[in-house]
Amino acid sequence: MLPTLGGQTGLNLAVGLAEAGVLDQYGVELIGASVEAIARAESRELFKKTMAHLGLKVPESGCAHSLEEAHYIVQKLGRPVVIRPSFTLGGDGRRHGL
């Protein structure tokens, strides 16, 4: 299955099917992007770590799981800031506790 040809819907379905064990059950292989690669691209923190590991510069950032943590990060980094959900799978950013 080529999950990258369906936009966010294709990625969502591929991850959901993999997590539910359906792909393994029917011997379906993902091509073009693995579940791990999709997760690395979707998670801002994992993406940042991957880029740093490759030696690429990334903007200063932080990961907050509460409004208080977000305020702390804004104070630490200064303004302006861009606030975005870490995971956009499902579209609402709350899938992983945000």
N, C-alpha and C positions, 0 to 999 in steps of 0.2 A: 504494500500500500504506500502511496506517495502522499504523505500528509500535508506537504507544503503547497499543494495545488488547490487547497480549499480555503485559503486565508485562515483567519482565526477559527472559523468553524471546523476546518479540516484538522488543525492542530488540536483543538478541544476534543474532537471525536477520537483522534489517534491516541491521545493521552488517556482519555476515559476508557477506551477499549483495552489499552495495555494495562492500566491499573486494575481493571475488572478481570483480567486474565483471558479475555476473549481472543486476543491475537495469538497467545501461546496455545490456547485450546484448539484453534483451527490452523496452526502453523503459518500464520501470516507474518511476513517480515516487513518492517518499515524500511523504505529506501529514501534517500535524500536527507533525512533527518531522523536521528534516534530520539527516543523519549528523553534520554539524558541531555541531548543537544537542545531539545525544545525547552526543557526545564532550565538549562543554563541561559538560554536567550530570554526566557520569561522572567526569571528572577533577577532583579537589579543587583542584588548582593552577589549572586553566583556569577553574573556577567562581569561585574567589577573585578572579582577575584580572578576570573579567567583572563581578562585583559591585563591585569597586573602581572600575572604569571607569565604572560607572553612578552612582558616588558613594555607594554603600551601605557601611555599616560592617560589617566581618567580624571575627570573633575572631582573635587572634594565632594563627599556626599555622606549620608548617614541613613540608617534604617530604623524607623520608629514603629513600635507596636502599640503606641498609645499617644494621646494628645500631649501628655506631659513629655514623653520622649521626643516628640516632634518639636516642641518648644525648646527643649535643651539643644537639639541639633541646630535649630535656627540661631540660637544665641551663640553657639560654637562657630558656625560657619559664617554668620552675618547674613545680610540681605543683599540682593534679592535671592529667593530660593524658588525652586520648582518642586511641588509636592505631587507625587504620582504613586499609584499602588504598585507594589512589587510584582504581584502576579496579576495579569489581566485575563487569564483563562476564565471564561464565563462572563467576562465583561464588567463585573462589578468590583473586582479587586478584593473581595472578602473571602475568597476561596481558601486562603492560607492565613486567616486571622487578621487581615487588614480591614 
